[in-house]
């Protein structure tokens, strides 16, 4: 089943005038995800890397992210995708606890297309490396956006708390 999404910014003083939407689908334990950032002229997009690598702290710059949790479990994964092509994946046993880099993925190939006022990122990933096909999943889809003034804004499906918190399971709003 395919689900469309639109991300909303966490309330802040200065939100860049960008729109973030896309869609996600899980078929035969293969996850397909597409992000579309439009009206993106005021955001900073990292320069494309010749050799994309697994890197830490991608969220300190413009970065698309998603969180994948097993329903009725505290276990979840965080995936970071930089428009430069760099990536990372982390496994948590509980809310922000026992974080480790997820070694089931040696690469996380995704495509990036950019021109003028538009950024498109798409990913296809085999979930068999981390979850069973019969397991019900909950997804949180997020983005960190760096604007030209070097400020960061935080975008998600919802922001249920007093602070932006992408790890909160109450924001994992898409069932797969």
C-alpha positions as CSV (number, residue, x, y, z in Angstrom):
1,X,0.0,0.0,0.0
2,X,1.3,3.4,-1.0
3,X,1.0,6.3,1.5
4,X,1.5,10.0,0.6
5,X,2.9,12.3,3.1
6,X,3.5,16.0,3.8
7,X,6.0,17.2,6.4
8,X,5.3,20.1,8.7
9,X,7.9,22.3,10.4
10,X,8.3,22.4,14.2
11,X,7.2,25.8,15.4
12,X,10.2,28.1,15.3
13,X,11.0,31.8,14.6
14,X,12.5,31.3,11.1
15,X,11.2,28.6,8.9
16,X,12.5,28.5,5.3
17,X,9.7,28.7,2.7
18,X,10.1,25.1,1.5
19,X,7.4,22.4,0.9
20,X,8.3,18.8,1.7
21,X,6.1,15.9,0.6
22,X,6.4,12.5,-1.0
23,X,5.2,8.9,-0.7
24,X,6.2,5.6,0.8
25,X,5.4,2.0,0.0
26,X,6.2,-1.4,1.3
27,X,5.8,-4.4,-1.1
28,X,7.3,-7.8,-0.4
29,X,9.4,-6.3,2.4
30,X,11.0,-3.8,-0.1
31,X,10.6,-0.2,1.1
32,X,10.3,2.6,-1.5
33,X,10.5,6.2,-0.4
34,X,10.4,9.4,-2.3
35,X,11.0,12.9,-1.0
36,X,10.2,16.1,-3.0
37,X,11.4,19.5,-1.7
38,X,9.9,22.4,-3.7
39,X,10.3,26.1,-3.3
40,X,13.7,25.2,-2.0
41,X,15.7,28.3,-3.0
42,X,16.3,29.5,0.5
43,X,17.8,26.2,1.8
44,X,21.4,25.0,1.8
45,X,21.9,21.7,0.0
46,X,25.2,19.9,0.5
47,X,27.3,19.5,-2.7
48,X,27.1,16.1,-4.3
49,X,29.9,13.7,-3.3
50,X,31.9,11.8,-5.8
51,X,32.1,8.8,-3.5
52,X,29.1,8.8,-1.1
53,X,30.0,7.3,2.3
54,X,28.5,6.3,5.6
55,X,28.9,9.3,7.8
56,X,27.9,10.6,11.2
57,X,26.1,13.8,12.1
58,X,24.4,14.2,8.7
59,X,21.5,15.9,10.6
60,X,23.7,18.9,11.2
61,X,22.9,19.9,7.6
62,X,20.0,19.4,5.2
63,X,19.2,15.8,5.5
64,X,16.1,13.6,4.9
65,X,15.5,10.9,7.5
66,X,13.1,8.2,8.3
67,X,12.4,6.1,11.3
68,X,11.2,2.5,11.2
69,X,9.8,0.8,14.2
70,X,8.4,-2.7,14.8
71,X,4.8,-2.4,16.0
72,X,4.3,-3.2,19.7
73,X,8.1,-3.1,20.3
74,X,10.5,-0.5,21.5
75,X,13.0,-1.5,18.8
76,X,13.5,0.9,15.9
77,X,15.9,2.1,13.2
78,X,16.9,5.6,12.0
79,X,18.1,6.2,8.5
80,X,19.8,9.5,7.4
81,X,20.1,10.5,3.7
82,X,22.1,13.5,2.7
83,X,21.5,15.2,-0.6
84,X,25.3,14.9,-1.1
85,X,24.8,11.1,-1.3
86,X,26.2,10.3,2.2
87,X,24.1,8.1,4.5
88,X,23.8,6.2,7.7
89,X,21.6,3.8,9.6
90,X,21.3,3.3,13.3
91,X,19.6,0.6,15.4
92,X,18.0,1.4,18.8
93,X,16.6,-1.1,21.3
94,X,14.5,1.5,23.0
95,X,13.9,5.3,22.9
96,X,17.3,6.8,22.3
97,X,18.9,3.8,24.0
98,X,21.6,1.3,23.0
99,X,22.3,3.1,19.7
100,X,24.6,1.2,17.3
101,X,25.3,1.7,13.6
102,X,23.2,-0.8,11.7
103,X,25.8,-3.1,10.0
104,X,23.1,-5.0,7.9
105,X,23.6,-2.3,5.3
106,X,27.0,-1.8,3.7
107,X,25.5,0.8,1.3
108,X,22.2,2.6,1.2
109,X,21.9,3.5,-2.5
110,X,19.5,6.3,-3.2
111,X,19.0,8.8,-6.0
112,X,19.2,12.6,-5.8
113,X,18.0,15.0,-8.5
114,X,18.4,18.7,-8.0
115,X,17.7,21.8,-10.1
116,X,17.0,25.4,-9.3
117,X,14.2,25.3,-6.7
118,X,13.6,21.6,-6.5
119,X,15.2,18.5,-4.8
120,X,14.1,15.0,-5.3
121,X,15.4,12.0,-3.3
122,X,14.3,8.4,-3.8
123,X,15.3,5.2,-2.1
124,X,14.6,1.5,-2.4
125,X,15.8,-0.7,0.4
126,X,15.4,-4.4,1.2
127,X,14.0,-4.7,4.7
128,X,14.6,-8.4,4.9
129,X,18.1,-7.5,6.3
130,X,16.4,-6.2,9.5
131,X,12.8,-7.2,9.8
132,X,10.6,-10.1,8.8
133,X,7.9,-9.6,6.0
134,X,5.1,-10.5,8.4
135,X,6.1,-7.9,11.0
136,X,3.9,-4.8,11.2
137,X,5.9,-1.6,11.0
138,X,5.4,2.1,12.0
139,X,7.2,4.9,10.2
140,X,8.3,8.3,11.1
141,X,9.3,10.5,8.1
142,X,11.4,13.6,8.9
143,X,13.8,16.1,7.5
144,X,16.3,18.6,8.9
145,X,16.6,21.7,6.7
146,X,19.5,24.1,6.8
147,X,18.6,27.6,5.6
148,X,21.0,30.1,4.0
149,X,21.3,31.9,7.3
150,X,22.8,28.7,8.8
151,X,19.7,27.9,10.9
152,X,18.2,24.5,11.2
153,X,14.5,23.7,11.1
154,X,12.9,20.3,11.9
155,X,10.2,18.8,9.8
156,X,8.1,15.7,10.5
157,X,4.7,14.1,9.9
158,X,3.7,15.5,13.4
159,X,5.3,17.1,16.4
160,X,3.5,15.8,19.5
161,X,5.8,17.2,22.1
162,X,7.1,20.6,23.3
163,X,10.3,20.1,21.3
164,X,11.1,18.5,18.0
165,X,11.8,14.9,18.7
166,X,12.0,12.6,15.7
167,X,12.6,9.6,18.0
168,X,9.2,9.8,19.7
169,X,7.1,6.8,18.7
170,X,4.0,8.9,18.8
171,X,5.3,10.6,15.6
172,X,5.7,7.2,13.8
173,X,2.4,7.9,12.1
174,X,2.5,5.7,9.0
175,X,1.6,2.0,9.4
176,X,3.1,-0.5,6.9
